[in-house]
Structure formats: structure tokens, C-alpha cells
């Protein structure tokens, strides 16, 4: 049975899509079968994993509207299995009763993949809610800032809500990891230590997992993005690649799939 994981932080610029791309690549390297889903109308996930992809229909919106079955929207590109999104999501039925449409569709292929990884925009859109309601886990990339901590606490408020628990009884937990992590200066180091302690304290109070591995701030990330590559294709020995590989091991342990 596949594990469904949403990547979401209610703040822009935290590296959600970059992390979705590189975690997908790292999981694939580790021999896990992965289905990656793009819910963001900007299609940034596809621009990196499948830069020359042009077949955007049928897509996620067609699936949600039940125009097609889920196997009809799964595309393959360079060995990756992907579901594209639509750049026009205005005609979706956004009633709360329809939030489980994606979950119901994913249940039809629950034995086809080890992991379903869903990349989301930073906004609480209809597709974001659909993604979260379909997921067993949420991974939240964060910078070491108050704004990101507030976004995590907003997310915890949602998943601890009775209505959410009733609609998604299979939900297991939230995991937080840091991106663009920089300890270059003493001042920054002190600020980070203070914020890190705030995150640790809140993780104990609200019950989210705080991963040990952080993704360092490094020019290799921008270089890989500019060439529409994941970090392993761009520079496999990069400290960013090492960090994502270590983080993936932690994620596998978090979702009870081993942490090799």
C-alpha cells in the first residue's frame, strides 16, 4: 500500500518544489517507486523534472472532476511517473464534500507505487486541501524564521481539527525540515540557534517531527534549477545532494519504510 505525502508550507520561497524534485529523485535512487503529482498551476515541478513536457491533458483537474480515471492522467517522462496539473483551476467544484476526490482516486492505485509525493503551492487552495486530505504525512520545508514557524503552527491547527481527522482518519503526522540553512556569520548563528529552540519547543507542544538534516544554502541549487535538473543530475557530490540523500533516509524512517 502506497504512502501519500504532501509537501506544503503556507509561505512562499521555502524550497517546496526544489525539495519535491530532489526527494523524488533520491527516493528513486533508493529503489522506491514514486508517483509525483503537481498541484501548482505554475507547474514548477514539471519544469524541472520534465522540462520538455507538453502533454498537459488529461491532468489533475480532469481527474478531480472525474472526467477520466487516474491511470489515464499518469504520464511518464525519463523514468518518472507524474501527474500534471492544469493552469486553469477555476471550474473545479470547491465544496468541502469534494475534498476527498483525489484521495478516492489514489486509493485505486494504492498498490502501484511505494510513495505518492504531492507538490503544492504555498496557498490554501482547493487542490492544496485535496492534497492534504489525501495524505498520510505532510513534509514542510522551512526557513529558520518566525514566519515559517507561524506557517507550521497554522498547518498543525488544521490537521488537529476534528473535521480534518474525520475526513482523513489515515493521517499520521507532519515533518519539518530546514532549507537554505546558513550559519555563515556569528550573528546569523545566534539568530538560528534561538529560532531553532523555538521550533524544537513548538514541536514538543504541537507534536510535529523536526528532522535532523537541514538543506544548506548553496549555489548548486540555483545551478541545478537553471539547467532544469535535480541536484543529483547536476552535481552528485554537492553538499546539497548529500543533504537530500540524508533527509530522504530520515523521511523513510518517519513514514516507517526504513531509513537506508
C-alpha positions as CSV (number, residue, x, y, z in Angstrom):
1,X,0.0,0.0,0.0
2,X,1.5,3.4,-1.0
3,X,2.3,6.1,1.4
4,X,0.9,9.5,0.4
5,X,3.0,12.5,1.2
6,X,2.2,16.2,0.6
7,X,4.9,18.8,0.5
8,X,3.4,22.0,1.8
9,X,4.3,25.2,3.7
10,X,2.0,28.1,3.9
11,X,4.7,30.5,2.9
12,X,6.4,31.1,-0.4
13,X,10.1,30.7,-1.1
14,X,10.9,27.8,1.2
15,X,12.0,25.4,-1.4
16,X,8.9,23.2,-1.7
17,X,9.2,22.3,-5.3
18,X,13.0,22.1,-5.2
19,X,12.6,19.6,-2.3
20,X,9.8,17.7,-4.1
21,X,12.1,17.3,-7.1
22,X,15.1,16.2,-5.2
23,X,13.3,13.9,-2.7
24,X,11.6,12.2,-5.7
25,X,15.0,11.7,-7.3
26,X,16.5,10.5,-4.1
27,X,13.7,8.0,-3.4
28,X,14.0,6.7,-7.0
29,X,17.8,6.3,-6.4
30,X,17.0,4.2,-3.3
31,X,14.8,1.9,-5.4
32,X,11.4,3.2,-4.3
33,X,8.7,3.5,-6.9
34,X,7.3,7.1,-6.8
35,X,4.4,8.9,-8.3
36,X,4.9,12.7,-8.3
37,X,1.9,15.0,-8.5
38,X,2.0,18.7,-9.3
39,X,-0.9,20.7,-8.0
40,X,0.5,24.2,-8.5
41,X,-0.8,25.9,-11.7
42,X,2.7,27.4,-12.3
43,X,3.8,23.8,-13.0
44,X,7.3,24.3,-11.5
45,X,7.7,20.6,-10.6
46,X,7.2,19.7,-14.3
47,X,9.5,22.5,-15.5
48,X,12.4,20.7,-13.6
49,X,11.6,17.0,-13.8
50,X,10.1,17.2,-17.3
51,X,11.3,20.5,-19.0
52,X,10.3,19.4,-22.5
53,X,6.9,18.1,-21.5
54,X,4.0,19.4,-23.5
55,X,1.1,16.9,-22.9
56,X,-0.7,18.6,-20.0
57,X,-4.1,17.0,-20.8
58,X,-5.6,15.0,-19.3
59,X,-4.5,16.4,-16.0
60,X,-5.2,16.6,-12.3
61,X,-8.3,18.9,-12.8
62,X,-9.8,16.3,-15.2
63,X,-9.2,13.7,-12.5
64,X,-10.8,15.7,-9.8
65,X,-13.8,16.4,-12.0
66,X,-14.0,12.7,-12.7
67,X,-13.8,13.2,-16.4
68,X,-11.0,10.5,-16.5
69,X,-9.6,7.7,-14.4
70,X,-6.3,8.1,-12.5
71,X,-4.4,5.8,-14.7
72,X,-5.3,8.0,-17.7
73,X,-3.6,11.0,-16.2
74,X,-0.3,9.4,-15.2
75,X,2.4,10.5,-17.6
76,X,5.9,9.0,-17.9
77,X,9.0,11.1,-18.6
78,X,12.6,9.9,-18.4
79,X,11.6,7.1,-16.0
80,X,9.5,9.3,-13.7
81,X,5.8,8.8,-13.2
82,X,4.0,12.1,-13.0
83,X,0.5,13.7,-12.9
84,X,0.4,17.2,-14.4
85,X,-1.8,20.0,-13.1
86,X,-3.9,22.4,-15.1
87,X,-3.1,26.1,-15.4
88,X,-6.8,26.9,-15.0
89,X,-8.5,25.5,-11.9
90,X,-11.4,27.9,-11.8
91,X,-14.0,25.4,-12.8
92,X,-13.3,22.9,-10.0
93,X,-16.1,22.1,-7.5
94,X,-14.6,23.6,-4.4
95,X,-17.1,22.4,-1.9
96,X,-15.7,20.6,1.1
97,X,-17.6,17.4,0.2
98,X,-15.4,17.2,-2.8
99,X,-12.1,17.4,-0.9
100,X,-11.7,13.6,-0.9
101,X,-11.9,13.2,-4.7
102,X,-8.1,12.9,-5.0
103,X,-7.9,10.6,-2.1
104,X,-10.5,8.3,-3.6
105,X,-8.6,8.2,-6.9
106,X,-5.3,7.5,-5.3
107,X,-6.9,4.6,-3.4
108,X,-7.4,2.9,-6.8
109,X,-3.6,2.7,-7.3
110,X,-2.6,2.1,-3.8
111,X,-0.5,-1.0,-4.7
112,X,1.1,0.5,-7.8
113,X,3.7,2.8,-6.0
114,X,5.6,2.8,-2.8
115,X,5.2,6.6,-2.4
116,X,3.0,9.3,-3.8
117,X,4.6,12.7,-3.5
118,X,2.4,15.7,-4.0
119,X,3.9,19.2,-4.6
120,X,1.7,22.1,-3.6
121,X,1.6,25.9,-3.9
122,X,2.0,27.9,-0.7
123,X,-1.6,29.0,-0.7
124,X,-4.5,27.0,0.8
125,X,-6.2,26.4,-2.5
126,X,-8.8,23.7,-3.2
127,X,-6.1,21.4,-4.6
128,X,-3.9,22.0,-1.6
129,X,-6.8,20.9,0.7
130,X,-7.4,18.0,-1.6
131,X,-3.7,17.0,-1.4
132,X,-3.6,17.3,2.4
133,X,-6.8,15.3,2.8
134,X,-5.4,12.6,0.6
135,X,-2.1,12.3,2.5
136,X,-0.8,10.2,5.3
137,X,2.0,12.6,6.0
138,X,2.9,16.3,5.3
139,X,6.5,17.4,4.8
140,X,7.0,21.1,5.5
141,X,10.2,22.8,4.2
142,X,11.0,25.8,6.3
143,X,13.5,28.6,6.7
144,X,14.6,29.3,10.2
145,X,12.2,32.3,10.7
146,X,9.2,33.3,12.7
147,X,7.1,33.5,9.6
148,X,7.8,29.8,8.8
149,X,7.1,28.8,12.4
150,X,3.8,30.5,12.2
151,X,3.0,28.7,9.0
152,X,3.8,25.4,10.6
153,X,1.6,26.2,13.6
154,X,-1.3,27.1,11.2
155,X,-0.8,23.8,9.5
156,X,-0.9,22.0,12.8
157,X,-4.1,23.8,13.7
158,X,-5.6,22.4,10.5
159,X,-4.5,18.8,10.9
160,X,-5.6,18.7,14.6
161,X,-9.0,19.9,13.7
162,X,-11.8,17.4,14.3
163,X,-13.2,17.9,10.8
164,X,-9.9,17.1,9.2
165,X,-9.5,14.0,11.4
166,X,-13.0,12.8,10.3
167,X,-12.2,13.3,6.6
168,X,-8.7,11.9,6.8
169,X,-8.5,9.3,9.5
170,X,-5.4,7.8,7.9
171,X,-3.3,10.9,8.6
172,X,-0.2,10.2,10.6
173,X,1.9,13.3,11.1
174,X,3.8,16.4,10.0
175,X,7.6,16.5,9.5
176,X,9.5,19.8,9.3
177,X,13.0,20.3,7.8
178,X,15.1,23.4,7.2
179,X,16.1,24.7,3.8
180,X,18.5,27.5,2.7
181,X,20.3,26.8,6.0
182,X,23.2,29.2,6.7
183,X,25.5,29.6,9.6
184,X,28.0,31.8,7.9
185,X,28.2,34.5,10.5
186,X,28.2,34.6,14.3
187,X,25.1,36.9,14.3
188,X,23.2,34.5,11.9
189,X,24.4,31.6,14.0
190,X,22.9,33.2,17.2
191,X,19.6,34.0,15.5
192,X,19.4,30.5,14.1
193,X,20.0,28.9,17.5
194,X,17.3,31.0,19.1
195,X,14.8,30.2,16.3
196,X,15.8,26.5,16.3
197,X,15.0,26.3,20.0
198,X,11.6,27.9,19.3
199,X,11.0,25.2,16.6
200,X,12.1,22.5,19.0
201,X,9.8,23.8,21.7
202,X,6.8,24.1,19.4
203,X,7.5,20.6,18.0
204,X,7.1,19.2,21.5
205,X,4.0,21.2,22.2
206,X,2.2,20.6,18.9
207,X,3.6,17.2,18.0
208,X,5.4,17.7,14.7
209,X,8.6,15.9,13.7
210,X,11.7,18.1,13.4
211,X,14.2,16.4,11.1
212,X,17.9,16.5,12.0
213,X,19.1,17.1,8.4
214,X,18.9,20.6,7.0
215,X,19.4,21.6,3.4
216,X,22.3,24.1,3.2
217,X,22.2,27.3,1.3
218,X,24.4,26.6,-1.7
219,X,24.8,27.9,-5.3
220,X,24.4,24.4,-6.6
221,X,20.7,24.6,-6.0
222,X,20.3,27.6,-8.3
223,X,22.7,26.0,-10.9
224,X,20.5,22.8,-11.0
225,X,17.3,24.8,-11.3
226,X,18.8,26.9,-14.1
227,X,19.5,23.7,-16.1
228,X,16.2,22.1,-15.2
229,X,17.9,19.2,-13.3
230,X,17.7,17.6,-9.9
231,X,20.7,18.1,-7.7
232,X,22.0,14.5,-8.4
233,X,22.0,15.1,-12.1
234,X,23.7,18.5,-11.7
235,X,26.4,17.6,-9.2
236,X,26.1,14.3,-7.3
237,X,28.9,15.2,-4.9
238,X,27.4,18.5,-3.9
239,X,26.7,19.1,-0.2
240,X,23.1,19.7,-1.2
241,X,22.9,16.2,-2.8
242,X,24.4,14.7,0.3
243,X,21.8,16.6,2.5
244,X,18.9,15.5,0.4
245,X,20.0,11.9,0.5
246,X,20.4,12.0,4.3
247,X,17.0,13.7,4.6
248,X,15.3,11.1,2.4
249,X,16.7,8.4,4.8
250,X,15.1,10.3,7.7
251,X,11.8,10.6,5.8
252,X,11.7,6.9,5.0
253,X,12.2,6.2,8.7
254,X,9.5,8.7,9.6
255,X,6.9,7.0,7.4
256,X,8.0,3.6,8.6
257,X,9.6,2.4,5.3
258,X,13.2,2.1,6.6
259,X,15.9,4.7,6.5
260,X,18.7,3.3,4.4
